[in-house]
Amino acid sequence: MNIPTNKNAIPMYLIFTPILLVIILMSVFVLPNMQHQENDISRLDMLTPEKAPQQELNASRVEDTTDTIDSNTEGGAVSLVYSDKVSIDISDKRVSLYFMNPARSNQDMVIQVIIQRNENEYITARSDLIPPGFLLQKLKLNSVLSEYLQEGIYSGIFNVVYYDPDTGKKASVNTNIPIEISVTK
């Protein structure tokens, strides 16, 4: 039995090979880059150095006559004063907050302002070192995140990371404080 064939028909491998090649190239080059960009703005450890950074330039000294918290152990003792309302102005690329490391604390601190959305966390800003007796009221907005941030009200946290003032070593504990973040243009 003879099956009729079309001599002008294009072989199937010539049709599917370029399509398969495009799919392979996209999976190798495009998709990993998209995932990498997402990781750049959502990794919590992205901006928390192991050794204490330089002192925060936007922090100002506060008069505080209270005694330092006594810590008889090898750990530390901290006291925090903060507002749980944070505002972000996208056009100024500025984060406005109220966060103080009172003089009674015996640990240096670094804070991250983090938006929590759809089970992801996005670092909007990070301070440098805030020693005891200093107040922080403004930070620069994360330039990568500023391109994606939309106006609105978001849930978030202050991620407070502690450092030994003598050694500069990062403590093994940190504090997460719930905050509300208002974003405007």
C-alpha positions, 0 to 999 in steps of 0.5 A, a space after each residue: 500500500 502506498 501512502 501519498 506524500 507531499 514532496 513540498 512539505 517541510 520536515 517536522 524537525 525543521 519546524 520544532 527545532 527553532 521553537 525548542 531552541 528559543 525555549 531553551 535559550 529563554 530558560 537559560 538567560 531570561 528566567 534566571 535574570 528575572 529571579 535574580 532581580 526579585 532576590 536582589 530586593 527581597 533578601 533579608 540578609 542583603 544589607 546586614 553586615 557581619 561587622 558593625 558599619 560606620 556610624 549613621 550620618 543621619 542620626 543625631 545625639 539626644 540628651 538623655 540622663 538615664 543610667 545605662 541598663 546593667 547587664 551582668 552577663 556577657 550579653 547585652 541590654 537594649 531599650 528602644 523608643 520608636 514610632 510604628 508609623 513610617 512614611 516613604 516619599 518615592 519622589 524624594 527617595 526618602 524614608 521618614 521614621 522615628 527610631 531612637 537607641 536610648 543612652 541606657 542601651 549598651 548595644 549599637 544597632 542597625 535597622 532595616 525598614 522592611 515591607 511585607 507583601 504576599 509572603 515576601 519581604 522587601 528592604 526599603 531602607 537600612 541605617 548604618 550604626 546607631 549608637 546608644 543616645 542617638 535618634 534616627 528620623 530619615 533614611 535614603 530609600 533603597 534605589 532598586 526598590 524605589 522603581 517598583 514601589 507603588 503608593 499605598 499603605 503596607 504592613 512592615 517591620 523594623 528589623 533591628 540588628 545588634 552589634 557589640 560596641 567594643 568588638 563590632 561583632 553582630 549579635 546572634 539575635 535581632 528584633 522584629 517590630 511591626 510597623 505601618 508604612 505609608 507610601 506616597 509620590 
